[in-house]
Protein backbone atom coordinates (compact mmCIF):
# COMPACT_ATOMS: atom_id res chain seq x y z
CA UNK A 1 0.00 0.00 0.00
CA UNK A 2 1.44 3.34 -1.00
CA UNK A 3 1.43 6.48 1.16
CA UNK A 4 -1.61 8.04 -0.53
CA UNK A 5 -3.68 4.90 -0.08
CA UNK A 6 -2.63 4.66 3.56
CA UNK A 7 -3.67 8.27 4.08
CA UNK A 8 -7.03 7.51 2.46
CA UNK A 9 -7.58 4.47 4.67
CA UNK A 10 -6.75 6.48 7.80
CA UNK A 11 -9.18 9.21 6.74
CA UNK A 12 -11.93 6.68 5.91
CA UNK A 13 -11.51 5.00 9.30
CA UNK A 14 -11.54 8.42 10.98
CA UNK A 15 -14.78 9.24 9.18
CA UNK A 16 -16.36 6.08 10.57
CA UNK A 17 -15.41 7.05 14.12
CA UNK A 18 -16.90 10.52 13.63
CA UNK A 19 -20.07 8.92 12.25
CA UNK A 20 -20.23 6.69 15.32
CA UNK A 21 -20.05 9.74 17.58
CA UNK A 22 -22.82 11.39 15.56
CA UNK A 23 -25.06 8.35 15.97
CA UNK A 24 -24.54 8.27 19.73
CA UNK A 25 -25.28 12.01 19.97
CA UNK A 26 -28.58 11.46 18.14
CA UNK A 27 -29.43 8.61 20.49
CA UNK A 28 -28.76 10.96 23.42
CA UNK A 29 -31.16 13.44 21.82
CA UNK A 30 -33.80 10.73 21.56
CA UNK A 31 -33.59 9.54 25.17
CA UNK A 32 -32.53 12.49 27.29
CA UNK A 33 -32.84 16.14 28.01
CA UNK A 34 -31.22 18.88 25.92
CA UNK A 35 -32.63 17.34 22.75
CA UNK A 36 -31.83 20.38 20.62
CA UNK A 37 -28.20 20.44 21.78
CA UNK A 38 -27.60 16.73 21.17
CA UNK A 39 -29.38 16.87 17.80
CA UNK A 40 -27.30 19.86 16.70
CA UNK A 41 -24.10 18.15 17.82
CA UNK A 42 -25.08 14.96 15.99
CA UNK A 43 -25.85 16.79 12.78
CA UNK A 44 -22.61 18.78 13.04
CA UNK A 45 -20.67 15.53 13.43
CA UNK A 46 -22.36 14.14 10.31
CA UNK A 47 -21.18 17.23 8.43
CA UNK A 48 -17.62 16.67 9.68
CA UNK A 49 -17.87 13.00 8.70
CA UNK A 50 -18.96 13.93 5.18
CA UNK A 51 -16.01 16.30 4.81
CA UNK A 52 -13.47 13.76 6.09
CA UNK A 53 -14.93 11.02 3.89
CA UNK A 54 -14.84 13.30 0.85
CA UNK A 55 -11.15 13.96 1.44
CA UNK A 56 -10.57 10.21 1.83
CA UNK A 57 -12.09 9.73 -1.64
CA UNK A 58 -9.25 11.82 -3.08
CA UNK A 59 -6.90 8.97 -2.15
CA UNK A 60 -9.11 5.88 -2.46
CA UNK A 61 -11.45 4.36 -4.97
CA UNK A 62 -15.01 4.48 -3.73
CA UNK A 63 -15.06 0.67 -4.06
CA UNK A 64 -12.43 0.61 -1.31
CA UNK A 65 -13.63 3.50 0.84
CA UNK A 66 -17.26 2.38 1.04
CA UNK A 67 -16.56 -1.08 2.53
CA UNK A 68 -14.21 0.56 5.05
CA UNK A 69 -17.21 2.70 5.98
CA UNK A 70 -18.81 -0.46 7.39
CA UNK A 71 -16.53 0.12 10.37
CA UNK A 72 -19.12 2.69 11.46
CA UNK A 73 -21.10 -0.31 12.79
CA UNK A 74 -18.10 -1.15 14.94
CA UNK A 75 -17.72 2.44 16.15
CA UNK A 76 -21.42 2.74 17.00
CA UNK A 77 -21.38 -0.53 18.92
CA UNK A 78 -18.29 0.36 20.93
CA UNK A 79 -19.40 3.92 21.65
CA UNK A 80 -22.95 2.94 22.57
CA UNK A 81 -21.59 0.35 24.98
CA UNK A 82 -19.15 2.84 26.49
CA UNK A 83 -21.26 6.03 26.59
CA UNK A 84 -24.81 4.69 26.72
CA UNK A 85 -24.17 1.49 28.67
CA UNK A 86 -25.93 -0.59 26.02
CA UNK A 87 -25.50 -4.34 26.25
CA UNK A 88 -23.72 -6.09 23.37
CA UNK A 89 -24.27 -9.84 23.16
CA UNK A 90 -21.94 -12.53 21.83
CA UNK A 91 -23.69 -12.74 18.45
CA UNK A 92 -23.20 -9.03 17.83
CA UNK A 93 -19.52 -9.32 18.81
CA UNK A 94 -19.12 -12.09 16.21
CA UNK A 95 -20.68 -9.81 13.60
CA UNK A 96 -18.38 -6.97 14.63
CA UNK A 97 -15.35 -9.22 14.20
CA UNK A 98 -16.50 -10.21 10.70
CA UNK A 99 -16.94 -6.54 9.75
CA UNK A 100 -13.43 -5.76 10.99
CA UNK A 101 -12.02 -8.70 9.05
CA UNK A 102 -13.83 -7.67 5.85
CA UNK A 103 -12.73 -4.04 6.13
CA UNK A 104 -9.15 -5.14 6.79
CA UNK A 105 -9.16 -7.38 3.70
CA UNK A 106 -10.39 -4.51 1.53
CA UNK A 107 -8.04 -1.94 3.08
CA UNK A 108 -4.91 -4.06 2.63
CA UNK A 109 -5.61 -4.20 -1.11
CA UNK A 110 -6.09 -0.42 -1.43
ABEGO torsion letter per residue (X at the ends): XBAAAAAAAAAAAAAAAAAAAAAAAAAAAAABBGAAAAAAAAAAAAAAAAAAAAAAAAABBAAAAAAAAAAAAAAAAAAAAAAAGBBBBAAAAAAAAAAAAAAAAAAAAX
